[in-house]
């Protein structure tokens, strides 16, 4: 048994339909599917699916994209906004957390954290308010940040050692 997820440009269930002679059963929709295959046929299934993907996607210029819900200044972020965002819960794959963009944010401090210094911890300001920010898997940016950046992030409450802090959970950083 297996499961798979796909990208919008590749209808995974249609690809599995083309391999139905190898499968015991399968089903799903454009973005996700499940299937059952005999172990002996798994290698052939993988090869065939990769060929279908190459054929359908090779002419496309695919790049990961991130989308923001709204552009705001950091000083627009207030604790009561978190209470309002809670009405959107639960968040997950089909209901992602609200994403904000703030431009021209000043970096006051940065350091790496985590195992192998893989994460980036920032202190940022718009000149009116200052926030802590965490950028997971972006520790490689430490030491290479300009003094002003544009941020794409979710706004959240971080409970740590009994303290309740507001922070930005950074998804992307671009020069400002």
C-alpha positions in Angstrom: 0.0 0.0 0.0 1.2 3.5 -0.7 0.0 7.0 -0.8 1.2 10.0 -2.9 0.8 13.7 -3.0 1.2 15.9 -6.1 1.6 19.4 -7.4 -1.2 21.3 -9.1 0.4 20.7 -12.5 0.3 16.9 -12.2 -2.9 15.0 -11.7 -1.7 12.0 -9.7 -4.8 9.9 -10.0 -4.8 10.2 -13.8 -1.1 9.1 -13.8 -2.1 6.1 -11.6 -4.9 5.3 -14.1 -2.3 4.9 -16.8 -0.6 2.3 -14.6 -3.7 0.5 -13.6 -2.4 -2.8 -15.1 0.3 -2.8 -12.4 -2.0 -2.0 -9.5 -4.4 -4.1 -7.4 -6.4 -0.9 -6.6 -6.1 2.8 -6.6 -8.1 6.0 -6.1 -7.9 9.6 -5.1 -8.1 13.0 -6.7 -5.8 15.4 -8.5 -3.5 16.2 -5.6 -3.5 13.0 -3.5 -4.1 9.3 -4.1 -3.7 5.9 -2.6 -2.8 2.6 -4.2 -2.0 -1.0 -3.6 0.7 -2.7 -5.7 2.5 -6.1 -5.4 6.1 -5.7 -4.2 7.4 -7.3 -7.4 5.8 -4.6 -9.5 6.8 -1.6 -7.4 10.0 -0.8 -9.4 8.1 -0.8 -12.7 5.4 1.4 -11.2 8.0 3.9 -10.0 9.7 3.9 -13.4 6.4 4.4 -15.3 5.2 7.2 -13.0 8.5 9.0 -13.4 8.2 8.7 -17.1 4.6 10.1 -17.1 5.8 13.0 -14.9 8.7 13.8 -17.2 6.5 13.7 -20.2 3.8 16.0 -18.7 6.1 18.4 -16.8 9.3 18.7 -18.8 8.1 21.7 -20.8 6.9 23.6 -17.7 9.0 26.1 -15.9 8.2 24.9 -12.4 9.2 27.0 -9.4 7.9 26.9 -5.8 5.6 29.7 -5.0 4.4 31.2 -1.8 1.3 33.3 -1.4 0.4 36.0 1.1 -3.0 37.0 2.3 -2.2 40.6 3.0 0.6 43.1 3.2 0.9 44.8 6.6 3.3 46.9 8.6 4.6 45.2 11.7 2.9 47.9 13.9 -0.4 46.6 12.5 0.2 43.3 14.3 -1.6 43.3 17.7 -2.3 40.6 20.2 -6.1 40.7 19.5 -5.3 39.8 15.9 -4.3 36.3 17.2 -7.7 35.9 18.8 -9.3 36.8 15.5 -7.1 34.4 13.6 -8.1 31.6 16.0 -11.6 31.7 14.4 -9.9 30.4 11.2 -8.7 27.2 13.0 -8.1 24.5 12.5 -5.4 25.2 10.0 -3.8 22.6 7.8 -3.2 21.6 4.2 -6.5 22.9 2.8 -6.7 25.7 5.3 -3.2 27.2 5.8 -2.5 29.8 8.5 -2.9 33.4 7.4 0.2 34.6 5.6 1.4 38.2 6.0 4.0 40.3 4.1 5.9 43.2 5.6 8.3 45.2 3.5 11.4 47.2 4.4 11.7 45.6 7.8 15.0 46.4 9.7 17.1 43.5 11.1 18.3 44.5 14.5 19.9 41.1 15.4 20.2 37.7 13.9 21.7 34.4 15.1 21.5 30.7 14.2 19.7 28.2 16.5 18.9 24.5 16.5 20.8 21.5 15.6 23.6 22.3 13.1 22.6 26.0 13.3 19.9 25.2 10.7 17.4 27.8 11.9 17.6 31.6 11.9 16.4 33.7 14.9 15.8 37.4 14.2 14.8 40.5 16.0 13.1 42.9 13.5 11.4 46.3 13.6 9.5 48.7 11.4 10.7 51.6 13.6 7.5 51.5 15.7 7.4 48.0 17.1 9.9 45.1 17.4 9.3 41.4 17.1 11.2 38.2 17.5 11.1 36.0 14.4 12.0 32.4 13.7 12.9 31.2 10.2 13.1 27.4 10.2 15.7 25.8 7.8 17.0 29.3 6.9 20.1 29.4 9.1 22.3 29.6 6.0 21.1 33.2 5.6 22.9 34.3 8.8 25.6 36.8 8.0 24.2 37.4 4.5 21.2 39.6 5.4 20.9 43.2 4.3 19.8 45.7 6.9 16.3 45.9 5.4 14.3 42.8 4.3 10.9 41.8 3.1 9.3 39.0 5.1 6.5 36.5 4.4 5.3 35.0 7.7 2.6 33.8 9.9 1.9 35.6 13.1 1.8 33.5 16.2 2.0 33.2 20.0 5.1 31.4 21.2 4.8 29.9 24.7 8.3 29.3 26.0 9.5 28.8 29.6 6.2 30.2 31.0 6.4 33.3 28.8 3.8 34.2 26.2 5.6 36.0 23.3 4.3 37.2 20.0 6.5 36.1 17.1 6.7 35.9 13.3 7.1 32.5 11.9 9.1 33.4 8.7 8.4 31.4 5.5 10.5 33.6 3.1 13.0 36.4 3.3 13.9 38.7 0.4 16.1 41.8 0.3 14.1 44.9 1.1 
